[in-house]
Amino acid sequence: MPYINIDIDDIYDDLDRSDKENLVEWLKEDGYLSEYEPPKSALQKLFEEDIEKIRKAYLTISKEDFELINKIAKKY
């Protein structure tokens, strides 16, 4: 297969959103990009830890606590 050298600056602006998303996926698959995760705030970390504790306690949680969790979930 012949090798073709293309300057990305020449074509990038002409790509539509879907093509740009495909390009990003290809770069990820080839190891050139990693998933970007924005830094989490202390409050967000605490929330995720609390949710994980609740998830792990599923089998032992009281009916009242379950109803409260369900009520909160339905609110959002």
C-alpha positions as CSV (number, residue, x, y, z in Angstrom):
1,M,0.0,0.0,0.0
2,P,1.5,3.4,-1.0
3,Y,2.2,5.9,1.7
4,I,0.5,9.3,1.3
5,N,1.6,12.3,3.3
6,I,-1.4,14.7,4.0
7,D,-1.1,17.9,6.0
8,I,-4.1,17.9,8.3
9,D,-4.3,21.7,8.2
10,D,-5.2,21.4,4.5
11,I,-8.3,19.2,5.2
12,Y,-9.4,19.7,8.8
13,D,-11.6,22.8,8.3
14,D,-13.4,21.0,5.4
15,L,-14.4,18.1,7.7
16,D,-17.9,18.0,9.0
17,R,-18.6,17.2,12.7
18,S,-19.1,13.5,12.0
19,D,-15.8,13.2,10.2
20,K,-14.0,15.0,13.0
21,E,-15.6,12.6,15.5
22,N,-14.4,9.7,13.4
23,L,-10.9,11.1,13.3
24,V,-10.8,11.4,17.0
25,E,-12.1,7.8,17.5
26,W,-9.4,6.5,15.1
27,L,-6.7,8.5,17.0
28,K,-8.0,7.0,20.3
29,E,-8.0,3.4,18.8
30,D,-4.4,3.9,17.6
31,G,-3.3,5.1,21.0
32,Y,-2.6,8.7,20.0
33,L,-5.3,10.1,22.3
34,S,-6.7,9.1,25.6
35,E,-10.2,9.8,27.0
36,Y,-10.3,13.2,28.5
37,E,-11.9,13.5,31.9
38,P,-12.1,17.0,33.4
39,P,-10.9,17.2,37.0
40,K,-13.6,16.5,39.6
41,S,-14.4,18.9,42.4
42,A,-14.2,17.7,46.0
43,L,-18.0,17.8,46.1
44,Q,-18.4,15.7,43.0
45,K,-15.9,13.1,44.4
46,L,-17.8,13.0,47.7
47,F,-21.1,12.5,45.9
48,E,-19.7,9.7,43.8
49,E,-18.3,8.0,46.9
50,D,-21.6,8.3,48.6
51,I,-23.5,6.8,45.6
52,E,-21.0,3.9,45.5
53,K,-21.6,3.2,49.2
54,I,-25.4,3.2,48.6
55,R,-24.9,0.9,45.6
56,K,-22.9,-1.6,47.7
57,A,-25.5,-1.5,50.5
58,Y,-28.4,-2.4,48.2
59,L,-29.2,-5.8,49.8
60,T,-29.1,-4.4,53.4
61,I,-30.7,-1.0,52.9
62,S,-33.9,-0.4,54.9
63,K,-37.3,0.0,53.1
64,E,-37.5,3.6,54.3
65,D,-34.0,4.5,53.0
66,F,-34.8,2.8,49.7
67,E,-38.0,4.8,49.4
68,L,-36.1,8.0,50.1
69,I,-33.5,7.2,47.5
70,N,-36.2,6.4,45.0
71,K,-38.0,9.7,45.8
72,I,-34.7,11.6,45.2
73,A,-34.1,9.8,41.9
74,K,-37.6,10.5,40.7
75,K,-37.1,14.2,41.5
76,Y,-34.3,14.3,38.9
